[in-house]
Amino acid sequence: MTEGSSVDIAGLEKLGEGYEAEIFAWEDGQALRLFREGYEANVEPERIAIPAALAGGIPAPRLGEALRLGGRAGTLMERIHGENLLDLVGRKPWLLAREAWETGKIHARLNALPAPSGIATVHERAREWVGNVEIPPHLAALARETLKGLEGGDRFCHGDFHAGNVLLERGGRRVVIDWGSCATGPAEADVARTVTLVRLGEPLDATPAMRVITRLFRPMAAFAYLRGYQLTGPVNTNLMWRWVVVRAIEHLAILRAIRPPDEETPSRVAAVERLVALAQKRAGA
């Protein structure tokens, strides 16, 4: 891994950011994905996942070298000139159904691929979050018990597939980014993660208008996404809802790990419990 200690992070143009990394402009048409403290373990999985995705026909940014800057791990990659679909829908809400449909189709194509070797399983990732972050004991116990009855799989799972991680280029190509949470497992586990994010996720630093849009149109977005997915690839919906039980509880653990305790609203646990109850009902539990 190359050292870039001579470069001042403060002098770089920031292109965007997420919970696990910040993105900066770099020379020669590249971008620097600089991971935040605590997320360095996602560097290697991303470097395994992106070449495998490209080889399987999934649009993703081409990789450059790995480096360290300011004591943080990072990866140089192709700079994608496009807007993420979450921001696009925030500006043009009438495109929500179309883009949810299109992301479902891309996701199905990804999940149809065998996972590359050298990455964690979805079971391992879920157990790690639920086991290492303090969440209500009854939810942690439910996640562990549900996982026992869910078999493994060998499909290529993105692990964080949502509209904010798909960029739309001017020519219409949609490019999937942020591969650090990739895993191997059943396709239904990855679909369940996306359904959970659509129903519970809140955009980072969202405008008031975006918050209204995401809350009002969640059911429509989830329906359009699933329809696009199912028209491209098979998904066992009963199994998917069983995975939603785990993914909703895992989502709560992730939020508690990345946000200060004073930012948590009292309704967050209740929202997770409502989704868990819905998932159990849909799965016939």
C-alpha positions in Angstrom: 0.0 0.0 0.0 1.5 3.3 -1.1 2.0 6.1 1.4 0.6 9.5 0.4 1.7 11.4 3.5 2.9 14.4 1.4 -0.7 15.2 0.3 -2.8 17.4 2.4 -6.4 16.0 2.8 -7.7 19.5 3.5 -6.6 20.7 0.1 -8.5 18.0 -1.8 -11.9 18.6 -3.4 -14.5 16.5 -1.6 -16.8 14.8 -4.1 -19.0 13.1 -1.6 -19.1 11.0 1.6 -20.9 8.2 3.3 -20.8 6.5 6.6 -17.6 4.5 5.9 -15.6 6.7 3.6 -15.1 10.1 2.0 -14.5 10.6 -1.7 -12.1 13.2 -3.0 -11.0 14.3 -6.5 -7.6 13.0 -7.6 -5.3 13.5 -10.5 -5.6 11.7 -13.9 -9.3 11.4 -13.8 -9.3 9.4 -10.6 -11.1 9.7 -7.3 -9.8 8.8 -3.8 -12.1 6.7 -1.6 -10.6 7.4 1.9 -12.0 5.2 4.6 -13.0 6.6 8.0 -11.4 5.2 11.2 -12.8 1.8 12.0 -13.6 0.9 8.4 -10.2 -0.1 7.1 -11.3 -3.8 7.1 -13.5 -2.9 4.1 -10.6 -2.0 1.9 -9.6 -5.5 0.9 -13.1 -6.8 0.3 -13.8 -3.9 -2.0 -10.6 -4.6 -4.0 -11.8 -8.2 -4.4 -15.4 -7.3 -5.3 -14.9 -4.6 -7.9 -12.8 -6.6 -10.4 -15.2 -9.6 -10.0 -18.2 -7.3 -10.6 -16.7 -5.8 -13.7 -15.8 -9.3 -15.0 -19.5 -10.2 -14.5 -20.7 -7.3 -16.5 -21.8 -5.1 -13.5 -20.8 -1.5 -14.1 -18.4 -0.3 -11.3 -15.5 2.1 -11.1 -12.2 0.6 -12.2 -9.6 0.3 -9.4 -6.3 2.1 -9.1 -3.7 1.6 -6.3 -4.3 1.3 -2.6 -2.7 4.0 -0.4 -2.6 5.5 3.0 -3.2 9.2 3.6 -3.2 11.0 6.9 -3.1 7.7 8.7 -6.2 6.4 6.9 -6.5 3.7 4.3 -7.8 4.6 0.8 -8.2 3.3 -2.7 -7.8 5.2 -6.0 -10.4 4.5 -8.6 -12.0 5.7 -11.7 -13.9 9.0 -11.1 -17.5 8.5 -12.2 -19.1 11.7 -13.4 -22.7 11.1 -12.4 -25.3 11.9 -9.8 -26.4 9.3 -7.2 -30.0 8.2 -7.7 -31.0 9.3 -4.2 -30.1 12.9 -5.1 -31.7 12.6 -8.5 -35.0 11.4 -7.1 -34.8 14.2 -4.5 -34.7 16.7 -7.3 -37.1 14.8 -9.6 -39.5 12.7 -7.5 -41.4 11.6 -10.5 -38.4 9.4 -11.5 -38.6 7.4 -8.3 -40.5 4.4 -9.7 -38.3 4.2 -12.8 -35.0 4.3 -10.9 -36.2 1.9 -8.3 -37.2 -0.5 -11.1 -33.8 -0.1 -12.8 -31.8 -0.6 -9.6 -33.8 -3.8 -9.0 -32.8 -5.1 -12.4 -29.1 -4.4 -11.8 -29.2 -5.9 -8.4 -30.7 -9.2 -9.8 -27.9 -9.4 -12.3 -25.3 -9.0 -9.6 -26.9 -11.6 -7.3 -26.9 -14.0 -10.2 -23.1 -14.1 -10.1 -21.1 -16.5 -7.9 -19.4 -14.6 -5.1 -15.6 -14.2 -5.4 -13.4 -16.0 -2.9 -11.9 -14.2 0.0 -14.9 -12.2 1.3 -17.0 -12.8 4.4 -20.4 -14.4 4.4 -23.6 -12.5 5.2 -24.0 -14.7 8.3 -20.6 -13.6 9.6 -21.3 -9.9 8.9 -24.7 -10.1 10.6 -23.4 -11.9 13.7 -20.5 -9.4 14.0 -22.8 -6.4 14.0 -25.5 -7.9 16.3 -22.9 -9.4 18.6 -20.5 -6.4 19.0 -23.0 -3.5 19.2 -25.3 -2.9 22.1 -28.9 -3.3 21.0 -32.1 -4.3 22.9 -31.5 -7.9 24.1 -34.8 -9.3 22.8 -33.9 -8.1 19.3 -30.3 -9.4 19.5 -31.7 -12.8 20.6 -34.3 -12.8 17.8 -31.6 -12.1 15.2 -29.3 -14.9 16.4 -32.2 -17.4 16.6 -33.5 -16.5 13.1 -30.0 -16.8 11.7 -29.7 -20.4 12.9 -32.5 -21.3 10.5 -31.2 -19.5 7.5 -28.8 -21.5 5.3 -25.8 -20.1 3.6 -25.4 -19.4 -0.1 -22.8 -18.7 -2.7 -24.2 -15.6 -4.5 -22.4 -12.3 -4.9 -24.0 -9.9 -2.4 -23.2 -6.2 -2.4 -24.2 -5.7 1.2 -25.3 -2.0 0.9 -27.2 -1.8 -2.4 -29.4 1.3 -2.4 -30.1 4.3 -4.6 -27.3 6.4 -2.9 -24.8 3.8 -4.1 -25.8 3.9 -7.8 -24.5 6.8 -9.9 -26.3 7.8 -13.2 -23.9 9.1 -15.8 -25.0 11.5 -18.5 -25.1 8.8 -21.1 -27.6 6.8 -19.0 -25.2 4.2 -17.6 -25.8 3.3 -13.9 -22.6 2.5 -12.0 -22.6 0.7 -8.7 -20.2 2.0 -6.0 -19.2 1.3 -2.3 -18.4 -2.4 -2.4 -16.7 -2.6 1.1 -19.6 -4.5 2.7 -19.7 -7.2 0.0 -20.3 -10.8 1.1 -21.2 -14.2 -0.1 -24.7 -15.6 0.7 -28.1 -16.2 -0.6 -29.5 -13.6 -3.0 -32.5 -13.2 -0.7 -30.2 -11.9 2.1 -29.0 -9.1 -0.2 -32.5 -8.2 -1.4 -33.6 -8.1 2.3 -30.8 -5.6 3.1 -32.1 -3.3 0.3 -35.7 -3.7 1.3 -34.7 -2.8 4.9 -32.8 0.3 3.7 -35.7 1.4 1.6 -38.1 1.1 4.5 -35.9 2.3 7.3 -32.9 4.2 5.9 -32.4 7.9 6.2 -30.1 9.7 3.8 -26.9 11.2 5.3 -27.4 15.0 5.9 -30.7 14.9 4.0 -32.7 18.0 3.3 -36.2 18.4 4.8 -37.6 17.8 1.3 -35.6 14.6 0.9 -36.8 13.3 4.3 -40.4 13.9 3.3 -39.9 12.1 0.0 -38.2 9.1 1.5 -40.9 8.6 4.1 -43.9 9.2 1.9 -42.8 7.0 -1.0 -41.1 4.1 0.8 -43.8 1.5 -0.2 -43.8 2.6 -3.8 -40.0 2.5 -4.0 -39.9 -1.0 -2.4 -42.6 -2.3 -4.7 -40.9 -1.0 -7.9 -37.5 -2.2 -6.8 -38.8 -5.8 -6.2 -40.8 -5.8 -9.4 -37.6 -4.9 -11.4 -35.6 -7.5 -9.5 -38.2 -10.3 -10.0 -38.5 -9.6 -13.7 -34.7 -10.1 -14.1 -34.0 -12.9 -11.6 -35.7 -15.2 -9.2 -36.2 -14.4 -5.5 -37.9 -16.5 -2.8 -40.0 -13.9 -1.1 -40.8 -16.0 1.9 -37.0 -16.5 2.5 -36.4 -12.8 1.8 -38.8 -11.7 4.5 -37.1 -14.1 7.0 -33.9 -12.4 6.2 -35.5 -9.0 6.7 -36.0 -9.9 10.3 -32.2 -10.2 10.6 -31.4 -7.3 8.4 -33.7 -4.9 10.2 -32.0 -5.7 13.6 -28.6 -5.6 12.0 -29.5 -2.1 10.6 -30.2 -0.9 14.1 -26.8 -2.2 15.2 -25.1 -0.4 12.3 -26.8 2.9 13.1 -25.8 2.7 16.8 -22.2 2.0 15.8 -21.9 4.9 13.4 -24.0 7.6 15.1 -23.5 9.1 18.5 -26.1 7.9 21.1 -27.6 11.4 21.5 -28.6 11.3 17.8 -30.9 8.3 18.2 -34.6 9.1 18.4 -36.8 7.0 20.7 -38.8 5.9 17.6 -36.0 4.1 15.9 -36.3 0.9 17.9 -40.0 1.0 17.4 -39.6 1.3 13.6 -37.3 -1.7 13.6 -39.8 -3.7 15.7 -42.6 -2.8 13.3 -40.6 -4.0 10.3 -39.6 -7.2 12.1 -43.3 -7.8 12.9 -44.3 -7.2 9.3 -41.5 -9.5 8.0 -42.5 -12.3 10.4 -46.1 -12.0 9.2 -45.1 -12.0 5.5 -42.8 -15.0 6.1 -45.7 -16.9 7.8 -43.9 -17.0 11.2 
